[in-house]
Amino acid sequence: MLRADFRCLELLLWLVSQDALAIMSQVRHQFATELDYESEANHLRELHAAFQVAPHFQGKVVLPEPIPELTSGHVIGMGYLEGSKLELALRTRLEALGVDLGKQGIGEWLAAQQR
């Protein structure tokens, strides 16, 4: 579905603006890269292996390991990790450092910090 949407949009941009068409082509390529879940699973597997042996990260960072039998071009199957959700852990740490997030989520707070 997404490919057809990009083709229609690129056809429209071809008629309207070659500059915008070039940008949309880059966006389409980035989407294709990000949505290639088999490739993402390979990157996650490499990252998982690297973090397992890196002394600085041992016992500090845990990454889920992809499950090859549950991974395809459309989905990444990963092992379950027990523990706090990342957002809760980040919120707790930031509050311990004296940062008042109020009712904002971590994403909203980070976006506000970048403005």
ROGU-539093 format. One line per field, with one value per residue (C-alpha): residue in three letters; residue number from 1; x, y, z. Coordinates in nm, 2 decimals. Example, Ala and Ser with C-alpha at 12.3 -4.5 7.8 and 13.67 -1.06 7.14 Angstrom:
# ROGU-539093
resn	[ala	ser]
resi	[1	2]
xx	[1.23	1.37]
yy	[-0.45	-0.11]
zz	[0.78	0.71]
# end
This chain:
# ROGU-539093
resn	[met	leu	arg	ala	asp	phe	arg	cys	leu	glu	leu	leu	leu	trp	leu	val	ser	gln	asp	ala	leu	ala	ile	met	ser	gln	val	arg	his	gln	phe	ala	thr	glu	leu	asp	tyr	glu	ser	glu	ala	asn	his	leu	arg	glu	leu	his	ala	ala	phe	gln	val	ala	pro	his	phe	gln	gly	lys	val	val	leu	pro	glu	pro	ile	pro	glu	leu	thr	ser	gly	his	val	ile	gly	met	gly	tyr	leu	glu	gly	ser	lys	leu	glu	leu	ala	leu	arg	thr	arg	leu	glu	ala	leu	gly	val	asp	leu	gly	lys	gln	gly	ile	gly	glu	trp	leu	ala	ala	gln	gln	arg]
resi	[1	2	3	4	5	6	7	8	9	10	11	12	13	14	15	16	17	18	19	20	21	22	23	24	25	26	27	28	29	30	31	32	33	34	35	36	37	38	39	40	41	42	43	44	45	46	47	48	49	50	51	52	53	54	55	56	57	58	59	60	61	62	63	64	65	66	67	68	69	70	71	72	73	74	75	76	77	78	79	80	81	82	83	84	85	86	87	88	89	90	91	92	93	94	95	96	97	98	99	100	101	102	103	104	105	106	107	108	109	110	111	112	113	114	115]
xx	[0.00	0.27	0.46	0.15	0.10	0.46	0.42	0.10	0.27	0.58	0.37	0.20	0.53	0.68	0.41	0.45	0.81	1.12	1.29	1.01	1.02	1.39	1.32	1.02	1.25	1.49	1.20	1.07	1.42	1.45	1.10	1.21	1.53	1.35	1.07	1.31	1.26	1.49	1.77	1.67	1.67	2.03	2.14	1.97	2.14	2.48	2.41	2.30	2.62	2.84	2.67	2.72	3.10	3.16	3.28	3.15	2.79	2.78	2.52	2.41	2.23	2.00	1.87	1.62	1.75	1.57	1.41	1.48	1.18	0.95	1.11	1.02	1.02	0.71	0.78	1.07	1.01	1.21	1.27	1.08	1.27	1.14	1.17	1.05	0.94	1.21	0.99	0.93	1.30	1.40	1.13	1.25	1.61	1.53	1.32	1.60	1.83	1.58	1.41	1.04	0.86	0.51	0.25	0.47	0.58	0.96	0.92	0.74	0.99	1.29	1.12	1.07	1.44	1.55	1.35]
yy	[0.00	0.25	0.19	0.28	0.59	0.70	0.63	0.85	1.13	1.12	1.14	1.45	1.60	1.52	1.75	2.02	2.04	1.86	1.98	1.84	1.52	1.47	1.52	1.28	1.02	1.05	1.01	0.70	0.55	0.62	0.46	0.15	0.12	0.17	-0.07	-0.35	-0.55	-0.83	-0.58	-0.41	-0.75	-0.81	-0.48	-0.55	-0.89	-0.73	-0.46	-0.72	-0.92	-0.61	-0.50	-0.86	-0.84	-0.46	-0.43	-0.08	-0.19	-0.53	-0.53	-0.18	-0.21	-0.49	-0.54	-0.79	-1.06	-1.10	-1.45	-1.55	-1.78	-1.49	-1.23	-1.16	-0.86	-0.73	-0.79	-0.84	-1.11	-1.04	-1.20	-1.06	-0.85	-0.81	-0.48	-0.13	0.03	0.26	0.57	0.50	0.43	0.76	0.96	0.82	0.90	1.25	1.33	1.20	1.46	1.73	1.76	1.83	1.67	1.76	1.56	1.56	1.24	1.19	1.25	1.58	1.69	1.60	1.79	2.09	2.08	2.09	2.41]
zz	[0.00	0.10	-0.23	-0.43	-0.22	-0.29	-0.66	-0.67	-0.48	-0.69	-1.01	-0.87	-0.77	-1.11	-1.26	-0.99	-0.87	-0.96	-0.64	-0.43	-0.63	-0.55	-0.18	-0.19	-0.36	-0.06	0.18	0.00	0.01	0.38	0.44	0.25	0.45	0.79	0.70	0.59	0.91	0.81	0.78	1.10	1.27	1.14	1.28	1.61	1.63	1.56	1.82	2.07	2.02	2.05	2.38	2.52	2.50	2.55	2.91	2.95	2.88	3.05	3.32	3.23	2.89	2.78	2.43	2.31	2.08	1.75	1.69	1.33	1.31	1.40	1.18	0.82	0.59	0.77	1.14	1.39	1.65	1.97	2.31	2.60	2.85	3.20	3.37	3.37	3.05	2.91	2.95	3.31	3.38	3.20	3.38	3.72	3.64	3.52	3.82	4.05	3.87	3.95	3.61	3.64	3.35	3.47	3.27	2.96	2.81	2.75	2.37	2.43	2.69	2.46	2.16	2.39	2.49	2.12	2.04]
# end
